[in-house]
Amino acid sequence: MLIALDAMGGDFAPAEIVAGALLAQRELGVEVALVGDRDIIEAELTKLGETPSKFQIVHASQAIAMDEHPAQAVRAKKDASINVAMDLVKRGVAAGFVSAGNTGAVMASALMTLQRIHGIERPALGTVAPFSERGVLVLDVGANADSKPSYLVQFAQMGAIYSERVMGVRKPRVALLNIGGEDTKGSEMAQEVHTRLREHTEINFLGNIEGGEVHLDRADVIVTDGFTGNVAVKVTEGVADFIFRELRTALTSKLQYQLAALVLRSGLRPLRDRMDPGTYGGVPLLGVNGIVFIAHGNSDARAIKNCLARVKEAASSGMLDQIRGALGRKS
């Protein structure tokens, strides 16, 4: 299985991206096609003590920066690493795609190159929150700022399939993020989505879930619109960062606390790793006609390795074919 990796995307590209690809090959047996400027990629491989000829490199003469307008850049830069890598997926050369670059550009390229699965109205970005042993899939977290009820119903269907096939959850519990648990709570759209999901026989819908309950392992898939989901995820990440910074400050403020920190270190490290987005690696873009994952912009080598592992799992799970079968229709 070959996975196309955008070597030029990310805050620490290409060094951390290339290093992550090497980790994935060595530790997980993942075959990676590094897509980007050949000379730059070869130079990074040489720095890492590797022979460039041992690795598959697909040259792309252009790259899309983080601050560029996504759709315009994708159209103007035909030979950008994102476009070249996405084309490998379209042609069946690669089983999946990973980029830590411009999120909007990845989504635009996926829609233009791979297109949506016929029958899917809008794709959705899903992220895995560390609130259970396998994690809780939350979607949409940014692909659609404005949504319709039919979009969220499809998000629930795709999320349930992903949770079952990739995350190994049997009969995933699906909940709708809302401001209250009662059926009549929320906006008109939320109430309509609730009604539609309640009537959907193929979805194990539990009802509404409030923001303060998402960590209680009451649902495996949480559905919301992209605006709300993006805010919720970023607030959660910010709070986690705040707690760990304050804890670090407290534990280093006095000598006796520093001694206690040495004792507690081995117990706190698993918690820190669990809350680190890099542990999961990246988020899937569901609804496009291919396996596409977007890694965090500040991904290091470990995060890229983990994201490549998720792509391998998704590509071998049959998830994409099941979404096509359940939601797709012939054009």
QUITA-V299423 format. One record per residue. PSI is psi in radians with two decimals (NA if undefined). BURIAL is # if it has 24 or more other ideal C-beta (glycine too) atoms within 12 Angstrom, else .. Layout:
psi={PSI	PSI}
burial={BURIAL	BURIAL}
//
This chain:
psi={2.21	2.35	2.28	2.21	2.14	1.78	-0.22	-0.02	2.36	2.75	-0.51	0.45	2.62	-0.09	-0.95	-0.54	-0.82	-0.73	-0.65	-0.66	-0.69	-0.71	-0.74	-0.69	-0.75	-0.81	-0.49	-0.13	0.44	2.22	2.23	2.38	1.95	2.09	2.17	-2.85	2.05	-0.77	-0.73	-0.75	-0.76	-0.66	-0.69	-0.72	-0.71	-0.70	-0.58	0.07	0.37	2.63	2.00	-0.57	-0.28	-0.20	2.58	2.10	2.24	2.03	2.38	2.21	-0.18	2.84	2.65	2.14	2.83	-0.55	0.10	2.66	2.12	-1.06	-0.72	-0.76	-0.71	-0.71	-0.68	-0.60	1.40	-0.53	0.42	2.62	-0.62	-0.80	-0.73	-0.76	-0.71	-0.61	-0.54	-0.65	-0.76	-0.71	-0.02	0.14	-0.68	2.55	-0.29	3.04	2.49	2.39	2.46	0.28	-2.70	1.93	-0.78	-0.66	-0.67	-0.80	-0.72	-0.76	-0.69	-0.73	-0.68	-0.66	-0.93	-0.55	2.96	2.68	2.31	2.20	-0.35	2.15	-0.74	2.48	2.89	2.49	2.27	2.41	2.68	1.99	2.42	0.89	0.11	3.10	-0.77	-0.29	2.78	2.16	2.16	2.23	2.50	2.57	0.49	-0.13	-0.48	1.80	-0.60	2.29	2.81	2.79	-0.68	-0.54	-0.84	-0.56	-0.73	-0.63	-0.74	-0.73	-0.85	-0.71	-0.70	-0.71	-0.76	-0.77	-0.72	-0.83	-0.67	-0.72	-0.15	0.45	2.13	2.21	1.19	2.43	2.17	2.35	2.70	2.14	2.18	3.07	0.04	2.81	-0.32	2.65	-0.50	0.07	2.74	-3.09	3.01	-0.69	-0.77	-0.71	-0.66	-0.71	-0.75	-0.80	-0.77	-0.73	-0.63	-0.58	-0.15	1.98	-0.34	0.00	2.26	1.31	2.20	-0.27	-2.78	2.69	2.34	2.79	-0.57	0.01	-0.09	-0.35	0.03	0.22	0.74	-0.19	2.64	-0.46	2.22	2.21	2.41	3.07	2.83	-0.57	-0.92	-0.76	-0.71	-0.77	-0.78	-0.78	-0.76	-0.63	-0.75	-0.78	-0.69	-0.73	-0.76	-0.75	-0.73	-0.80	-0.77	-0.60	-0.76	-0.68	-0.74	-0.75	-0.77	-0.73	-0.23	0.07	-0.47	2.69	-0.75	-0.56	-0.62	-0.68	-0.70	-0.63	-0.60	-0.64	-0.67	-0.22	-0.84	-0.47	-0.54	-0.46	-0.77	-0.63	-0.75	-0.78	-0.66	-0.62	-0.17	2.11	-0.47	-0.29	-0.70	-0.62	-0.89	3.06	2.48	2.52	1.81	2.44	-0.28	2.81	1.02	2.93	1.98	2.23	2.49	2.09	2.79	2.53	-0.54	0.43	2.37	-3.03	-0.69	-0.75	-0.70	-0.74	-0.81	-0.64	-0.72	-0.62	-0.71	-0.68	-0.74	-0.76	-0.80	-0.73	-0.54	-0.04	-0.30	0.14	-0.78	-0.75	-0.62	-0.68	-0.73	-0.73	-0.63	-0.62	-0.38	2.81	2.70	2.49	NA}
burial={#	#	#	#	#	#	#	#	#	#	.	#	#	#	#	#	#	#	#	#	#	#	#	#	#	.	.	#	.	#	#	#	#	#	#	#	#	#	.	#	#	#	.	#	#	.	.	#	.	.	.	.	.	.	#	#	#	#	#	#	.	#	#	#	#	#	.	#	.	#	.	.	#	#	.	.	#	.	.	#	#	#	#	#	#	#	#	#	#	#	.	.	.	#	#	#	#	#	#	#	#	#	#	#	#	#	#	#	#	#	#	#	#	#	.	#	#	.	.	#	#	#	#	#	#	#	#	#	#	#	#	#	.	#	#	#	#	#	#	#	#	#	#	#	.	.	#	.	#	.	#	#	#	#	#	#	#	#	#	#	#	#	#	#	#	#	#	.	#	.	.	#	#	#	#	#	#	#	.	.	.	.	.	.	.	#	.	.	#	#	#	.	#	#	.	#	#	.	.	#	.	.	#	#	#	#	#	#	#	#	#	.	.	#	#	.	.	.	#	#	#	#	#	#	#	#	.	#	#	#	.	#	#	.	.	#	#	.	.	#	.	.	.	.	.	.	.	.	.	.	.	.	.	.	.	.	.	.	.	.	.	.	.	.	.	.	.	.	.	.	.	.	.	.	#	#	#	#	#	#	#	#	#	#	#	#	#	#	#	#	#	#	#	#	#	#	#	#	#	#	#	#	#	#	#	#	#	#	#	#	#	#	#	#	#	.	#	.	#	#	.	#	#	#	.	#	#	#	.	.	.}
//
